[in-house]
Amino acid sequence: MSVETSRAAIVGQYKTTARPIKRRTLSQAQERGKWWRFVLILVICAIVLVPIIAVVLLSLEPSLGSTARGVTLENFGKIFSETSVGAWLANSLLVTIVTVVISVTVAAPAGYVLSRGRSRLVSGYSLILFIVQSLPVVTAVIPLFILFAQIGLVDNLAGVTIIYVGSTMSVAIWMMAAYFDSIPITLEEAAWMDGCSVFGSFTRIVLRNSLPGVLSTAIFAFLLAWNDYLVAVVFLRSDQNYTLQIGLQTFFQQNQTNWGLVMAVAVVMMLPPVLLFAALNKYFSVGGIGGSLAGR
């Protein structure tokens, strides 16, 4: 065997043995990277979930003066039978649902105009919305209280609902307009060619392809109205008109607080948003618009 042949054989053997080692090293590094990401996600989830788990566990413990032992639902029975939590929950749901329906109903066509319109009037309208959404609600609470006191909307669920709708509207319109921008206008032009009107193409084409955007806007309005405390504590005065967030503060006493009942009310407050996200999660999908453009 010549020297050149032996060198070629050695080099070939080195290459065949070196490549698997390199691949194995890369795969090990990738696996370590996956484990680090998994640990990081696990830590973040633990930080987020630990307070929620603590609230649920405390709500299942016996309250002050109770003879029950271990895990019990006694606190939930007490808040619904001995307090006005049921009425407060109904008030919160009523105000929130009305806010969501009105916000989405108005924001959808307004966002369509903002997305498709090209004029000075639409540009001015867009600028006004941008200015309005940059202002916090607290700046308007006192003037609105003075105005609503004169027209009888203080200590009234209708007055609180009006404020929620007004504070939600500007952001809701921007959200709908941003989603409408992602829908190609060629779909509407095809509908117009088939004799469909502008309103018909909006309802039959745009809205049907905008379900994730509509649901996102509805969830935003729901959370804003459901979690509000400032507006409700200023405008609602009587116990029968309290929302759940205001009613919760009545459980806190100066010298002693029954934390079992407080945590039970907190669990009741958490349930509607959790159930809403669980029910609507499957409708948040993408790709439906791409199917509408197949063959173009």
Residue pairs with C-beta under 8 A, 6 or more apart in sequence:
52 270
55 263
55 266
55 267
55 270
56 263
56 267
58 259
58 260
58 263
59 75
59 76
59 260
59 263
59 264
59 266
59 267
60 71
60 72
60 73
60 75
61 71
61 72
61 75
61 260
62 68
62 69
62 70
62 72
62 74
62 260
63 74
63 75
63 78
63 258
63 259
63 260
63 261
64 256
64 258
64 260
66 72
66 74
66 260
68 74
74 260
75 260
75 261
75 263
75 264
76 264
76 267
76 268
78 261
78 264
79 85
79 261
79 264
79 265
79 268
80 86
83 247
83 250
83 251
83 261
84 239
84 240
84 242
84 247
85 244
85 247
85 265
85 268
87 240
87 242
88 242
88 243
88 244
88 246
88 247
89 244
89 268
91 157
91 241
91 242
91 243
91 244
92 226
92 243
92 244
92 245
93 272
94 157
95 157
95 160
95 161
95 164
95 225
95 243
96 164
96 222
96 225
96 226
96 272
98 161
98 165
99 161
99 164
99 165
99 168
99 221
99 222
99 224
99 225
100 218
100 221
100 222
100 225
102 161
102 165
103 165
103 168
103 169
103 172
103 217
103 218
103 221
104 172
104 214
104 217
104 218
104 221
106 165
106 169
106 172
106 173
107 169
107 172
107 173
107 175
107 176
107 217
108 176
108 207
108 210
108 214
108 217
109 202
110 173
110 176
110 177
111 172
111 173
111 174
111 175
111 176
111 177
111 178
111 179
111 180
112 176
112 177
112 180
112 202
112 206
113 122
113 125
114 122
114 125
114 126
114 129
114 173
114 174
114 176
114 177
114 180
115 176
115 177
115 178
115 180
115 181
116 180
116 185
129 170
129 173
129 174
132 170
133 170
133 171
133 174
137 163
137 167
137 230
137 231
138 230
140 163
141 230
141 231
141 234
144 163
145 154
145 234
145 235
148 154
148 156
148 159
148 235
153 159
153 162
153 235
154 235
154 237
155 235
155 236
155 237
155 238
155 241
156 235
156 241
157 236
157 241
159 235
160 231
160 232
160 235
160 236
160 243
161 225
163 231
163 235
164 221
164 224
164 225
164 228
164 231
167 224
167 231
168 220
168 221
168 224
168 225
171 220
172 217
172 220
172 221
175 213
175 216
175 217
175 220
176 210
176 213
176 214
176 217
178 213
179 210
179 212
179 213
179 216
180 206
180 210
180 213
182 289
183 205
183 206
183 209
183 210
183 289
184 289
184 293
186 293
186 296
187 201
187 205
187 206
187 209
187 289
187 292
187 293
188 201
188 202
188 205
188 206
191 200
191 201
191 204
191 205
192 198
192 201
196 204
196 205
207 214
209 288
209 289
209 292
211 283
211 288
212 283
212 284
212 285
212 286
215 280
215 283
215 284
216 284
219 276
219 277
219 280
222 273
222 276
223 273
226 272
226 273
227 245
228 243
228 245
229 245
229 246
232 242
232 243
232 245
232 246
233 246
233 249
236 242
236 243
236 246
239 247
239 250
242 250
244 265
244 268
244 269
245 269
247 265
248 262
248 265
248 266
248 269
251 257
251 258
251 261
251 262
251 265
252 262
